[in-house]
């Protein structure tokens, strides 16, 4: 099994970096023998905010996080969440509050680390 860690830093909207990272994580998680973990930090923690209302035809980052969490693991930087006033009850299902210690362990265990 190959373990890939995605680290996303950008806000969910404005650039497409987090969107592309989530798309790739979702596609990779569907491949056989792949373990996918996604860690959202900085402004990327807003990707996991529940209740996002986007224009029709536009991607919803919260829905994408839920899809990735259904087949992989999605962790969010606890410090980054606190700095933005986002509480656990505001997160989409499957998004887990994690720490830099968790990210360090995931990095050490990963075969590949991709940063967006």
Long-range contacts (C-beta under 8 A, 24 or more apart in sequence): 1-33, 1-34, 1-35, 2-33, 2-34, 2-35, 2-111, 2-112, 3-35, 3-37, 3-109, 3-110, 3-111, 3-112, 4-28, 4-34, 4-35, 4-36, 4-37, 4-110, 4-111, 4-112, 4-113, 4-114, 5-37, 5-38, 5-39, 5-106, 5-107, 5-110, 5-112, 5-113, 5-114, 6-36, 6-37, 6-38, 6-39, 6-114, 6-115, 6-116, 7-38, 7-39, 7-41, 7-103, 7-113, 7-114, 7-115, 7-116, 8-38, 8-39, 8-40, 8-41, 8-44, 8-47, 8-116, 9-41, 9-42, 9-43, 9-44, 9-115, 9-116, 10-42, 10-43, 10-44, 10-116, 11-43, 11-44, 11-46, 11-47, 12-44, 12-46, 12-47, 12-49, 12-52, 12-61, 12-62, 13-54, 13-61, 17-116, 18-44, 18-47, 18-61, 18-116, 19-59, 19-61, 19-64, 20-116, 21-114, 21-116, 22-47, 22-61, 22-64, 22-65, 22-68, 23-64, 24-114, 25-68, 25-72, 26-64, 26-67, 26-68, 26-71, 29-68, 29-71, 29-72, 30-71, 35-72, 36-68, 36-71, 36-72, 36-73, 37-72, 37-73, 37-74, 37-75, 37-106, 37-110, 38-65, 38-68, 38-72, 38-73, 38-74, 38-75, 39-74, 39-75, 39-76, 39-77, 39-98, 39-102, 39-103, 39-106, 40-65, 40-74, 40-75, 40-76, 40-77, 40-80, 40-95, 41-76, 41-77, 41-80, 41-103, 42-77, 42-80, 43-80, 43-84, 44-80, 45-76, 45-77, 45-80, 45-81, 45-84, 45-86, 46-84, 46-86, 48-74, 48-76, 48-91, 48-92, 48-95, 49-86, 49-90, 49-91, 49-92, 50-90, 50-91, 50-92, 51-90, 62-92, 63-92, 65-92, 65-94, 65-95, 66-92, 66-93, 66-94, 66-95, 68-94, 69-93, 69-94, 69-95, 70-94, 75-102, 75-103, 75-106, 77-103
